[in-house]
Amino acid sequence: MAKNINILFCLILILGFLVPTAGAVAGKSKGRDIVRQGDQKIPESQFREIFHAYFCRNLNIKKADVEISRLNISGNVPVPSGKISYRLFQKGQRKFEGYVSVVAVIKVDDVVRNKVKISGWVDIFKYVVCASRDIERGEKISEDDLCMVKRNLSHLSSKILTDKNEIIGLIAKHNIKADTSLKEWMVERAPVVERGDIVTILAESGDLLVTVPGKVLMKGFSGELVKVQNLMSKKEIFAKVVNHSTVSVTF
């Protein structure tokens, strides 16, 4: 019996020793919590949102047309409590598709508190001009030859064309397969006059206007100078292309 009392007494002493110690530890833990109550950790979801919005704003496209993967956030540490604002910028030349890295400047109550690096793979989807049929080299492109298809710009050349009106009337420089996304190097302007064309040469000098027949000696575009031969005098001159049947010179 006495032995049991001694054991119980020892347990009471041990527990009496441990309780204050636990209280002290709890007090330290509570102290750490008090420090953290003055800070706020920005969730990664918020960085994903501002990263996403960055591309929508700069490219003037809808949120659904931007997909972000492999997101990486570096340097996200707690900041003091207050109103948070962000400003994103890219170092060097700005890039809006493929692998993109930006720096987010974090302000709390208009005071800079941190800088966070956000990077990830960005896929931008946009309507581009495609060939609706096979187009042969040298063909003049009409509206019926074109269609608009939504494509991932991250996998396309920067020379991709997105406006049909800029292409109608141009000439195919190469054979173009149906459903091909058109690029700048695939097309060229159609010349207004070709070598060998017979045109009217308008010669102006003050109120005097003279017209003579001429022969074009080189292809040319509207407003450009081309070499023509005066079929009456056989003299070769340079004249400005007015349209497919007229060139002009001023004396």
Secondary structure, DSSP 4 states (H G I P E B T S, - for coil): -HHHHHHHHHHHHHHHHHHHHHHHHHHHHHHHHHHHHTEEPPPHHHHHHHHHHHHHHHHT--GGGEEEEEEEEE----EESS-EEEEEE-SSS---SEEEEEEEEEEETTEEEEEEEEEEEEEEEEEEEEESS-B-TTPBP-GGGEEEEEEEGGGS-TTB---GGGTTT-EESS-B-TTPBPBGGGEEPPPSB-TT-EEEEEEEETTEEEEEEEEE-S-B-TT-EEEEEETTT--EEEEEEEETTEEEEE-
